[in-house]
């Protein structure tokens, strides 16, 4: 989840107004536009090149003194010949001499003008080269003065795009809700900016590992294949479909106060009423943008609750809701939102650049940062993120918290890993859906941290008012994230296939390994361990608490020469029921019996050898 609050936009707007007011103390006359490239105006087809556009002219003070030089003015840019595209403006990221001659004002005004320049001097655009070689023109204008520059698009230009080291083949998905998730899979209008690869929704292990602490630096060389994560829960009346959009970076052209961070995950929840055809009827789409939930209705009978109805749902191809994802911070909104730069009617971005994606069941790569109709694939959260959130051996999740829902709802006291592990520009800023929150309803003690997505049936009835003829059942028939339903299988341990033309990766298995397993037990339980995942079957007493497992290697799916379980802590008896073998799917089973009154913490060490 991006942690860039909307108030940052307000601050920047205010600074812009202050800078504009102080600038009025000096009149300016634009004389010339200068274009700056680094190092030259040559780029390969489909790649990008930043273009700084400097405005030069004359400034006149209130006293009539004139000075010539670079002006604190912003030019608008466009492609003049229809070849290529330019992003929305950003603050130039290279070395800049500065030296504006209209930095006027004194005292407080001068300080504000100096600070505001760091925010609002958007003096650069990113040029997205077309696939056809040629010499093309970028044109800019400031106060009626125009200028232009030529850019050569050539196959022999130096590449500005690092080679990708990873590629992922299609994988089987047997999740019970896959067909439903495919049917309602959203059309994604993803805005792009000056780091377009960081704006492509992809998979957490895009760089070939599950370490969240290296995703910022691995962004350029990891795969750019497009993915969305999904999950589903069910009540008697509804399916609730989660779609999460993961990005390796949350970025800005001015990273301050946590406005940039490693990893990013925003998303949507669809409320689908059962009973009309195989896939039901979509009633509501709720989106998350920077800890704020927005609601889009597909039924005129729905009314505001804790949240307003922000707009109607726009559809692609009849049944795919259209979602707009911001560049940089990746907040999710309906395409009809006020700040959306995508037009559903035109099927195009109204300004700047962006990529459109829709579900194809194939994770495609965008040819460039303004590509259309890029295919993405779906990944089930229940079989990937969720099991790993229970482990401690990988730097995938962090920041454990105790879930405390409002309204006497189920799941109170369960512990969740509330953030993705990340340290760049801010620790643990991105969150899986069970760590999300909505500022308005949390502040009003309506929905607590995690509750909007963990308990969507209850949450939607608080956010929106449903009429009597549209009842909402609040009892789950399936919600594994609250412990209702079957436990998800262990996550796959096979590494990704290396990208062509690199040779295929080979799987290596350590000769021996250990796992440390911890849990608070009150009664009797059978512990099952497969790979690096542990699950519990309660025979008597209370459910396990504070469970974790950390391994230095997954238990291999092959015969072992040695296997043992040792109790390091715990007052009761521990007995090995079965060692991993072919007959039981290489699943170890251990029984823990804690007959004494109350609960006790158990620490087990499992050791295996091939």
C-alpha positions in Angstrom: 0.0 0.0 0.0 1.3 3.4 -0.8 1.6 5.7 2.2 1.4 8.9 0.2 -1.6 10.7 1.7 -3.7 12.9 -0.4 -2.8 15.8 1.9 0.6 15.9 0.2 -1.2 16.9 -3.0 -2.9 19.7 -1.0 0.5 20.9 0.4 2.0 20.9 -3.1 -1.0 22.8 -4.4 -0.7 25.4 -1.6 3.0 25.8 -2.3 2.3 26.3 -5.9 -0.2 29.0 -5.2 2.3 30.7 -2.8 5.1 30.5 -5.3 2.8 31.9 -8.0 1.7 34.8 -5.8 5.3 35.7 -4.9 6.3 35.4 -8.5 3.8 38.1 -9.4 6.1 40.5 -7.7 8.2 40.2 -10.8 6.8 40.2 -14.4 8.5 37.8 -16.8 8.8 37.7 -20.6 9.7 34.4 -22.1 12.3 34.6 -24.9 13.5 31.1 -25.6 13.0 27.4 -24.7 16.1 25.2 -24.3 16.0 21.4 -24.5 18.5 19.3 -22.6 19.2 15.6 -23.1 21.5 13.4 -21.2 23.8 12.6 -22.9 22.3 12.9 -26.4 18.9 12.9 -28.2 19.2 9.2 -29.4 17.0 6.4 -28.1 16.1 2.8 -29.1 12.6 1.9 -30.3 10.3 1.3 -27.4 12.6 2.9 -24.8 12.5 6.2 -23.1 14.6 9.4 -22.7 14.2 12.3 -20.3 13.9 15.7 -21.8 14.5 18.8 -19.6 12.8 22.0 -21.0 14.3 25.2 -19.6 12.5 28.5 -20.0 14.7 31.5 -20.6 13.8 35.2 -20.8 13.7 38.5 -18.9 12.3 39.3 -15.4 11.3 42.8 -14.3 11.1 43.6 -10.6 8.5 45.9 -9.0 11.1 48.6 -9.0 11.7 48.2 -12.8 15.0 46.5 -12.6 15.5 44.0 -15.4 17.5 40.7 -15.4 17.9 38.1 -18.1 18.4 34.4 -17.6 16.5 31.2 -16.7 12.9 31.7 -15.5 11.0 29.8 -12.9 8.3 28.9 -15.5 6.9 25.6 -16.7 6.5 24.7 -20.4 3.9 22.3 -21.7 5.2 19.6 -24.1 3.8 17.3 -26.8 4.9 15.3 -29.7 4.6 17.4 -32.8 4.4 14.7 -35.5 2.3 12.0 -33.8 5.3 9.7 -33.3 6.0 8.7 -29.7 4.5 10.1 -26.5 5.5 12.3 -23.6 4.7 11.7 -19.9 3.1 14.2 -17.6 5.8 16.7 -16.3 8.1 15.9 -13.4 11.0 17.6 -11.6 14.2 17.0 -13.5 16.2 14.3 -11.8 19.6 15.1 -13.1 22.2 17.7 -12.0 20.7 21.2 -12.4 22.6 24.5 -12.2 19.4 26.3 -11.2 20.0 30.0 -11.1 16.6 31.4 -11.7 16.4 35.2 -12.2 12.8 35.5 -11.0 13.4 33.9 -7.6 12.4 37.3 -6.2 10.8 38.3 -3.0 12.3 38.7 0.4 12.1 37.1 3.8 9.2 34.7 4.3 8.1 34.9 0.6 11.7 34.1 -0.6 11.8 31.1 1.7 8.5 29.8 0.4 9.5 30.3 -3.2 12.8 28.5 -2.7 11.0 25.5 -1.1 8.2 25.5 -3.6 10.6 25.2 -6.4 11.6 21.8 -5.1 8.0 20.7 -5.5 6.4 22.5 -8.4 9.2 23.2 -10.9 8.1 20.4 -13.2 10.6 21.1 -15.9 11.0 17.7 -17.6 9.0 15.0 -19.4 9.8 11.5 -20.4 9.8 10.8 -24.1 8.5 7.3 -25.0 9.9 6.3 -28.3 7.7 4.6 -30.9 8.7 1.2 -32.3 9.5 2.6 -35.7 13.0 4.1 -36.2 13.1 7.7 -37.4 13.8 11.3 -36.5 10.9 12.8 -34.5 10.0 16.2 -32.9 9.1 17.2 -29.4 7.5 20.6 -29.1 7.0 22.8 -26.1 5.3 26.1 -25.3 5.5 28.6 -22.4 3.6 31.9 -22.5 3.1 31.7 -26.2 6.7 31.1 -27.0 7.3 27.8 -28.7 10.4 25.6 -29.2 11.2 22.2 -30.6 13.8 19.5 -30.5 14.6 16.5 -32.7 15.0 13.0 -31.2 16.5 10.2 -33.2 15.0 6.7 -32.7 17.4 4.1 -33.9 18.1 0.5 -33.3 21.8 1.2 -32.8 21.3 3.8 -30.1 22.7 2.9 -26.7 20.1 0.9 -24.7 18.7 2.6 -21.6 16.9 -0.5 -20.5 18.7 -3.1 -18.3 18.2 -6.7 -19.4 15.7 -8.6 -17.4 17.0 -11.6 -15.5 13.7 -13.4 -14.7 10.8 -14.8 -16.6 7.9 -16.8 -15.3 6.0 -19.5 -17.1 2.2 -20.0 -16.8 1.4 -22.1 -13.7 -1.6 -24.2 -12.8 -4.2 -22.7 -10.5 -6.8 -25.0 -8.9 -8.3 -22.3 -6.6 -12.0 -22.9 -6.3 -12.8 -19.3 -7.2 -10.5 -19.0 -10.2 -13.3 -18.9 -12.9 -15.2 -16.3 -10.9 -12.0 -14.2 -10.5 -11.4 -14.5 -14.3 -14.9 -13.4 -15.2 -14.8 -10.2 -13.1 -11.1 -9.6 -13.6 -10.7 -5.8 -13.9 -9.6 -3.8 -16.9 -6.6 -1.8 -15.6 -5.8 1.7 -16.9 -2.3 2.1 -15.4 -0.9 5.6 -15.7 2.9 5.8 -16.3 5.4 8.5 -15.4 9.1 8.9 -15.3 9.8 5.4 -13.9 7.4 3.5 -16.2 8.6 0.0 -15.3 7.8 0.8 -11.6 4.2 1.4 -12.7 3.6 -2.1 -14.1 1.7 -4.3 -11.7 3.7 -7.5 -11.3 4.4 -10.3 -8.8 6.2 -10.0 -5.5 8.9 -12.5 -6.5 9.4 -10.7 -9.8 13.2 -10.8 -9.2 13.2 -14.5 -8.5 13.1 -14.4 -4.7 10.7 -13.7 -1.8 13.0 -11.2 -0.1 11.1 -7.8 0.1 14.3 -6.0 1.1 15.9 -6.1 -2.3 12.9 -5.2 -4.5 13.8 -1.5 -4.9 17.2 -2.2 -6.4 16.1 -5.3 -8.4 13.2 -3.4 -10.0 15.1 -2.7 -13.3 16.3 -6.3 -13.8 13.3 -8.3 -12.5 10.5 -9.3 -14.8 8.1 -6.7 -16.3 5.4 -9.4 -16.8 2.0 -8.1 -15.7 0.1 -9.8 -12.9 -2.7 -9.1 -10.4 -3.2 -11.1 -7.2 -6.7 -12.3 -6.2 -8.6 -13.8 -3.3 -12.3 -14.6 -2.6 -14.5 -15.1 0.4 -18.1 -16.2 0.4 -21.3 -15.8 2.4 -24.8 -17.1 1.7 -25.7 -14.1 -0.4 -22.4 -12.8 -1.9 -18.9 -13.4 -3.2 -16.3 -10.8 -2.3 -13.5 -10.7 -4.7 -10.2 -9.1 -3.8 -7.7 -7.9 -6.5 -4.3 -6.6 -5.3 -1.9 -4.7 -7.6 1.7 -5.1 -6.4 4.5 -2.8 -7.6 8.2 -3.0 -6.5 8.4 0.7 -5.9 6.3 3.6 -4.8 8.1 6.6 -6.2 7.8 10.4 -6.7 9.9 13.1 -8.3 10.5 14.4 -4.7 10.8 11.7 -2.1 10.2 13.3 1.3 8.3 12.3 4.5 7.7 8.7 3.4 6.2 9.6 0.0 8.5 6.9 -1.6 9.1 3.4 -0.4 10.0 -0.1 -1.3 7.1 -2.3 -2.4 3.5 -1.1 -3.0 0.2 -2.8 -2.9 -3.2 -1.2 -3.5 -6.4 -2.8 -4.7 -10.1 -3.3 -5.0 -12.9 -5.4 -3.5 -15.9 -6.4 -5.7 -19.2 -7.2 -4.0 -20.9 -9.8 -6.3 -24.5 -11.0 -5.5 -25.1 -14.7 -6.0 -28.1 -16.1 -7.7 -28.1 -14.7 -11.2 -26.3 -17.0 -13.6 -23.0 -18.7 -12.9 -21.1 -15.5 -12.0 -23.8 -13.5 -10.2 -24.2 -9.7 -10.4 -21.6 -7.1 -9.5 -23.2 -4.6 -7.2 -20.3 -2.5 -5.9 -16.6 -1.9 -6.5 -14.6 -0.4 -3.6 -11.1 0.8 -4.3 -8.2 1.7 -2.0 -6.0 4.8 -2.6 -3.5 5.8 0.1 -5.5 4.5 3.0 -8.8 5.9 1.7 -11.7 3.7 0.4 -13.8 4.9 -2.6 -17.1 3.3 -3.6 -18.5 2.8 -7.2 -22.0 1.4 -7.6 -23.6 -0.8 -10.3 -27.1 -0.6 -8.7 -29.0 2.7 -8.3 -30.7 1.4 -5.1 -27.4 1.5 -3.2 -27.1 4.6 -1.0 -24.3 6.2 1.0 -23.3 4.9 4.4 -20.0 5.7 6.1 -18.8 6.5 2.5 -20.5 8.3 -0.4 -21.2 6.6 -3.7 -18.3 8.3 -5.7 -19.4 7.3 -9.2 -20.9 4.4 -11.2 -18.8 1.5 -12.4 -17.5 1.7 -16.0 -17.2 -1.7 -17.7 -14.9 -3.1 -20.4 -16.4 -5.8 -22.6 -19.6 -5.9 -20.6 -18.4 -7.4 -17.3 -14.8 -6.3 -16.5 -14.9 -3.2 -14.2 -12.5 -0.5 -15.2 -9.9 0.6 -12.6 -7.5 3.5 -12.8 -4.1 3.1 -11.1 -2.1 6.3 -10.5 1.6 6.5 -11.6 4.1 6.6 -8.8 1.8 6.0 -5.8 -0.5 3.5 -7.5 -3.7 4.4 -5.7 -6.7 2.5 -7.1 -9.7 4.4 -8.3 -12.6 4.1 -10.7 -11.8 5.4 -14.1 -14.5 8.0 -13.6 -12.7 9.5 -10.6 -11.9 13.2 -10.7 -8.2 12.7 -10.7 -8.2 9.8 -13.2 -6.4 10.6 -16.5 -8.1 7.8 -18.3 -11.3 8.3 -20.4 -13.6 5.2 -20.5 -15.5 6.7 -23.4 -12.4 7.3 -25.5 -10.6 4.2 -24.2 -7.4 6.4 -23.9 -5.5 8.5 -21.5 -6.6 12.2 -21.6 -3.1 13.4 -20.8 0.3 12.0 -20.2 1.0 8.3 -20.7 -0.2 4.9 -19.5 -0.7 1.2 -20.2 -4.0 -0.6 -20.5 -4.1 -4.2 -19.3 -6.8 -6.8 -19.3 -7.0 -10.4 -18.2 -5.7 -12.9 -20.8 -4.4 -15.7 -18.6 -1.0 -14.8 -19.9 1.5 -12.5 -18.2 2.7 -10.3 -21.1 5.3 -7.6 -21.2 4.4 -4.1 -22.4 6.4 -3.1 -25.5 6.7 0.4 -24.1 5.2 2.7 -21.4 2.2 3.7 -23.5 1.2 0.2 -24.7 -2.4 -0.9 -25.2 -4.2 -4.2 -24.4 -1.4 -5.8 -22.5 -2.4 -9.2 -21.1 -2.0 -10.0 -17.4 -2.4 -13.2 -15.4 -3.9 -13.9 -12.0 -2.1 -15.3 -9.0 -4.1 -16.7 -6.0 -3.2 -15.0 -2.7 -4.5 -18.0 -0.8 -1.8 -20.2 -2.2 1.1 -17.7 -2.3 1.1 -14.8 0.1 -1.1 -16.2 2.7 0.9 -19.4 3.7 4.1 -17.3 3.6 2.6 -14.8 6.0 2.7 -17.5 8.6 6.4 -18.1 8.2 9.4 -16.3 9.7 12.3 -17.7 7.6 11.9 -15.2 4.7 12.0 -11.4 4.5 8.6 -11.4 2.9 6.3 -10.1 5.6 6.9 -8.1 8.8 5.2 -5.9 11.4 2.9 -8.3 13.3 -0.3 -7.0 14.8 -3.2 -8.3 16.7 -6.5 -8.0 14.8 -9.2 -6.3 16.8 -12.3 -5.8 14.7 -15.1 -3.5 15.7 -18.7 -4.7 16.0 -18.0 -7.9 17.9 -17.0 -9.6 14.6 -15.1 -12.9 14.2 -11.3 -13.2 14.3 -10.5 -10.9 17.3 -7.1 -11.5 18.7 -5.6 -13.3 15.7 -2.1 -12.2 14.8 -1.3 -11.1 11.2 1.9 -10.0 9.6 0.6 -6.6 8.6 3.3 -5.3 6.1 5.5 -6.5 3.3 9.1 -6.5 4.4 10.8 -3.4 3.0 13.4 -0.9 4.2 14.2 1.5 1.3 13.0 5.1 1.9 10.8 3.9 4.8 10.3 0.6 6.6 7.3 -1.7 6.0 5.1 0.9 4.2 3.4 -1.5 1.8 0.7 -3.9 3.1 -1.1 -7.0 2.0 -4.9 -6.7 2.1 -5.1 -8.0 5.7 -3.0 -5.0 6.8 -5.1 -2.4 4.9 -7.2 0.3 6.6 -9.5 3.1 5.7 -8.8 6.4 7.5 -12.4 7.5 7.8 -13.9 4.4 9.2 -10.9 3.6 11.5 -11.0 7.1 12.9 -14.8 6.7 13.5 -14.3 3.3 15.1 -16.4 1.6 12.5 -13.8 -0.6 10.8 -10.4 -1.3 12.4 -7.1 -2.1 10.8 -7.5 -5.0 8.4 -11.3 -5.2 8.8 -12.3 -3.7 5.5 -10.7 -6.5 3.6 -10.7 -9.4 6.1 -14.4 -9.0 6.9 -15.8 -7.4 3.6 -19.4 -8.6 4.2 -19.6 -6.6 7.4 -17.5 -3.7 6.0 -19.7 -3.2 3.0 -22.8 -2.8 5.0 -21.1 -0.1 7.1 -19.6 1.7 4.1 -22.8 1.6 2.0 -26.5 1.3 2.8 -28.2 -1.7 1.1 -32.0 -1.6 0.7 -34.2 -4.2 2.4 -34.7 -6.1 -0.9 -30.9 -6.5 -1.2 -30.0 -8.4 2.0 -26.4 -9.1 2.9 -25.6 -12.3 4.8 -22.8 -11.5 7.3 -21.9 -15.2 8.0 -19.1 -16.7 6.0 -19.3 -20.1 4.4 -15.7 -19.7 3.2 -13.1 -17.2 4.5 -9.8 -18.8 5.2 -8.3 -15.5 6.2 -10.6 -15.5 9.3 -10.3 -19.2 9.7 -13.5 -20.2 8.0 -12.9 -23.0 5.5 -9.9 -25.2 4.5 -6.3 -24.3 5.1 -4.4 -23.4 2.0 -1.8 -25.7 0.6 1.9 -25.0 1.1 3.5 -22.4 -1.2 5.4 -23.8 -4.2 9.1 -24.0 -3.7 10.2 -24.2 -7.3 12.3 -21.2 -8.6 11.2 -19.2 -11.7 12.5 -20.2 -15.1 15.4 -18.0 -16.2 14.6 -15.5 -19.0 15.5 -16.3 -22.6 18.3 -16.4 -23.8 19.7 -17.3 -20.4 19.7 -21.1 -19.7 16.9 -22.5 -17.6 17.4 -22.3 -13.9 18.1 -25.7 -12.1 16.7 -26.7 -8.8 19.3 -27.5 -6.1 18.3 -29.1 -2.8 20.4 -28.9 0.3 21.6 -32.2 1.8 20.2 -31.4 5.2 18.3 -28.7 7.0 16.4 -27.7 10.1 13.1 -25.9 11.0 12.2 -24.2 14.2 8.5 -24.2 15.0 6.8 -22.2 17.7 3.2 -22.0 18.9 1.2 -21.5 22.1 -0.8 -24.7 22.7 -3.8 -25.2 25.1 -4.9 -28.8 24.7 -4.0 -31.3 22.0 -3.1 -30.6 18.4 -1.6 -32.4 15.4 1.1 -30.4 13.6 1.6 -31.0 9.9 4.7 -29.7 8.2 5.2 -29.8 4.4 8.1 -28.0 2.7 8.4 -24.9 4.9 4.7 -24.6 5.9 3.1 -25.7 9.2 -0.6 -26.2 9.9 -2.5 -27.3 13.0 -5.5 -29.7 13.6 -6.9 -29.1 17.0 -7.9 -32.3 18.7 -9.0 -30.8 22.1 -8.8 -27.4 23.7 -8.2 -24.0 22.1 -6.8 -23.0 18.7 -3.0 -22.5 18.5 -1.8 -18.9 18.9 1.4 -17.0 17.8 2.4 -19.8 15.5 5.5 -19.5 13.4 8.0 -21.6 11.4 11.4 -20.7 10.2 13.5 -23.1 8.0 16.9 -22.9 6.5 15.7 -25.1 3.7 12.4 -26.7 2.7 11.8 -30.3 3.6 12.4 -32.0 0.2 9.8 -34.1 -1.5 12.0 -37.2 -1.6 13.0 -40.0 0.7 15.1 -39.0 3.7 17.8 -40.9 5.5 17.3 -39.1 8.8 14.4 -37.3 10.4 13.8 -36.2 14.0 11.8 -33.7 16.0 13.2 -32.4 19.3 11.3 -30.3 21.9 13.3 -27.3 23.2 10.5 -25.8 25.2 7.0 -26.8 26.5 5.7 -28.7 29.5 3.7 -31.3 27.7 4.4 -34.4 25.5 5.5 -34.2 21.9 5.3 -37.3 19.7 6.3 -37.8 16.1 3.4 -39.5 14.3 4.9 -39.7 10.8 8.1 -38.8 9.1 7.8 -37.3 5.5 7.4 -40.1 3.0 5.9 -40.8 -0.4 2.7 -42.2 1.0 1.8 -39.1 2.9 3.0 -36.6 0.3 6.2 -35.9 2.3 4.3 -34.4 5.2 5.6 -34.7 8.7 3.0 -35.1 11.5 3.7 -34.3 15.2 1.2 -34.5 18.1 1.5 -32.0 20.9 -0.4 -32.8 24.2 -0.6 -30.1 26.8 -2.9 -31.5 29.6 -2.2 -28.9 32.2 -4.6 -26.0 32.9 -4.0 -23.0 30.7 -1.7 -22.7 27.7 2.1 -23.0 27.2 4.5 -22.0 24.5 6.2 -24.8 22.6 9.4 -24.6 20.6 10.2 -27.6 18.4 13.3 -28.2 16.3 12.9 -30.4 13.2 16.0 -31.8 11.6 16.2 -33.8 8.3 18.9 -35.3 6.1 18.8 -36.8 2.6 
